[in-house]
């Protein structure tokens, strides 16, 4: 690959202006119509699996780009970006992205690597698993109930102060 283009195994969530070359392998999600939350417009979206010599990833494309895609053909993506969708890494074309087939004089991808699928691992968000509004006092040790007595005393004290106000 050219030094300007990055390979698929180098993609991560921090990539905002991706230039890469890949081959479209299969259709993951058939084109479907969705309605934009922002402006209530109808759009078509589809997901394809794309790969190069280093790995594979899911590619999300919108509207007229869907019709351009032919399976087993190589393409060039300029100014794409990576994001997490349903906790999986995804490559996106985006509004400012350019998606075009490779010319015959450009590098064609031969062997592809399907073993290194970057969309397989689940991406954990920063605050995932942390509920909002968790109890202020929690037991550190499940067998230690002494801290619970302290909580009930504080709760009773709070209830008593609340009654005095009214």
C-alpha positions as CSV (number, residue, x, y, z in Angstrom):
1,X,0.0,0.0,0.0
2,X,1.0,3.6,-0.5
3,X,2.4,5.4,2.5
4,X,-0.6,7.7,2.5
5,X,-3.0,4.8,2.9
6,X,-3.3,2.8,6.1
7,X,-4.0,-0.9,6.3
8,X,-7.2,-2.2,8.0
9,X,-5.3,-3.7,11.0
10,X,-4.2,-0.1,11.9
11,X,-7.8,1.3,12.2
12,X,-9.1,2.3,15.6
13,X,-11.7,4.6,17.1
14,X,-9.3,7.6,17.0
15,X,-9.1,7.5,13.2
16,X,-11.0,10.5,11.8
17,X,-9.6,11.0,8.3
18,X,-9.0,7.5,7.0
19,X,-7.4,6.7,3.6
20,X,-7.4,3.0,2.8
21,X,-7.8,0.5,0.0
22,X,-9.9,-2.7,0.5
23,X,-11.9,-5.4,-1.3
24,X,-15.6,-5.8,-0.6
25,X,-16.2,-9.4,0.6
26,X,-19.8,-9.8,1.6
27,X,-23.1,-8.0,2.5
28,X,-23.6,-8.0,6.3
29,X,-26.9,-6.0,6.4
30,X,-29.0,-5.6,3.3
31,X,-29.9,-2.0,2.4
32,X,-32.7,-0.7,4.6
33,X,-34.6,2.6,4.9
34,X,-34.0,4.6,8.0
35,X,-35.4,8.0,9.1
36,X,-33.0,10.7,10.3
37,X,-33.6,11.9,13.8
38,X,-32.1,15.3,12.9
39,X,-34.2,16.3,9.8
40,X,-36.7,13.4,9.4
41,X,-35.3,12.6,5.9
42,X,-35.4,9.0,4.6
43,X,-32.0,7.5,4.0
44,X,-30.8,4.0,2.9
45,X,-28.1,2.3,4.9
46,X,-26.2,-0.9,4.3
47,X,-23.3,-2.7,6.0
48,X,-20.6,-4.6,4.1
49,X,-17.6,-6.6,5.2
50,X,-14.4,-5.3,3.6
51,X,-10.8,-6.7,3.9
52,X,-7.2,-6.3,2.8
53,X,-4.1,-8.3,3.4
54,X,-4.0,-7.4,7.1
55,X,-7.6,-7.8,8.3
56,X,-11.3,-7.1,7.8
57,X,-13.9,-4.7,9.2
58,X,-17.5,-3.7,8.7
59,X,-18.1,-0.8,6.4
60,X,-21.3,1.3,6.7
61,X,-22.4,3.1,3.5
62,X,-25.4,5.4,2.8
63,X,-27.7,6.2,-0.1
64,X,-26.2,6.4,-3.5
65,X,-22.9,4.7,-2.5
66,X,-24.8,1.5,-1.9
67,X,-25.6,1.2,-5.6
68,X,-21.9,1.6,-6.6
69,X,-20.7,-1.4,-4.6
70,X,-19.9,-4.7,-6.4
71,X,-18.8,-7.7,-4.4
72,X,-15.2,-8.9,-4.9
73,X,-14.2,-5.5,-6.3
74,X,-11.4,-3.3,-4.8
75,X,-12.2,0.2,-3.7
76,X,-10.4,3.3,-2.4
77,X,-11.8,5.2,0.6
78,X,-10.6,8.8,1.2
79,X,-11.6,10.9,4.2
80,X,-13.6,8.1,6.0
81,X,-13.7,7.6,9.7
82,X,-14.1,4.9,12.3
83,X,-16.8,4.7,15.0
84,X,-18.4,2.2,17.3
85,X,-21.8,1.0,16.4
86,X,-23.5,-1.5,18.7
87,X,-20.2,-1.8,20.5
88,X,-18.3,-2.9,17.3
89,X,-15.6,-1.0,15.4
90,X,-17.0,0.2,12.1
91,X,-15.5,2.0,9.1
92,X,-17.8,4.8,7.7
93,X,-17.7,6.7,4.4
94,X,-19.4,9.8,5.9
95,X,-20.6,13.0,4.1
96,X,-17.2,14.3,3.2
97,X,-15.7,10.9,2.3
98,X,-14.9,9.8,-1.2
99,X,-15.6,6.2,-2.2
100,X,-14.4,5.0,-5.6
101,X,-13.3,1.9,-7.4
102,X,-9.6,1.3,-8.0
103,X,-8.3,2.0,-11.4
104,X,-6.6,-0.8,-13.3
105,X,-3.2,0.9,-12.8
106,X,-3.6,1.1,-9.0
107,X,-2.8,-1.7,-6.5
108,X,-5.3,-4.6,-6.6
109,X,-5.8,-6.6,-3.4
110,X,-5.1,-10.3,-3.9
111,X,-4.9,-12.4,-0.7
112,X,-7.3,-11.2,2.0
113,X,-7.1,-11.8,5.8
114,X,-10.5,-12.8,7.3
115,X,-8.9,-14.1,10.5
116,X,-8.2,-10.6,11.9
117,X,-11.8,-9.2,12.1
118,X,-11.6,-5.8,13.8
119,X,-15.4,-5.6,14.1
120,X,-15.5,-8.8,16.2
121,X,-14.2,-7.5,19.6
122,X,-16.8,-5.7,21.7
123,X,-15.7,-2.1,22.5
124,X,-16.4,-1.1,26.1
125,X,-17.5,2.5,26.7
126,X,-15.9,4.6,29.4
127,X,-18.8,4.5,31.9
128,X,-20.3,1.2,30.7
129,X,-21.6,-0.9,33.6
130,X,-21.8,2.1,35.9
131,X,-25.4,2.9,36.7
132,X,-26.5,6.5,37.3
133,X,-28.0,6.9,40.7
134,X,-26.2,4.0,42.4
135,X,-26.6,3.8,46.2
136,X,-24.2,6.1,48.0
137,X,-23.3,3.4,50.5
138,X,-22.4,0.0,49.2
139,X,-20.9,-3.0,50.9
140,X,-17.4,-3.6,49.8
141,X,-17.4,-7.1,51.1
142,X,-20.6,-9.1,50.4
143,X,-20.3,-10.9,53.8
144,X,-19.8,-7.7,55.8
145,X,-23.2,-6.4,56.9
146,X,-21.8,-3.9,59.5
147,X,-21.7,-1.1,56.9
148,X,-25.4,-1.6,56.2
149,X,-26.2,-0.7,59.8
150,X,-24.4,2.6,59.2
151,X,-26.6,3.2,56.1
152,X,-29.8,2.5,58.0
153,X,-28.8,5.0,60.8
154,X,-28.1,7.7,58.3
155,X,-31.4,7.0,56.4
156,X,-33.3,7.2,59.7
157,X,-31.5,10.4,60.5
158,X,-32.4,11.9,57.1
159,X,-36.1,10.9,57.5
160,X,-36.2,12.5,60.9
161,X,-34.7,15.8,59.6
162,X,-37.2,15.7,56.7
163,X,-40.1,15.4,59.1
164,X,-38.9,18.4,61.1
165,X,-38.9,20.6,58.0
166,X,-42.6,20.2,57.4
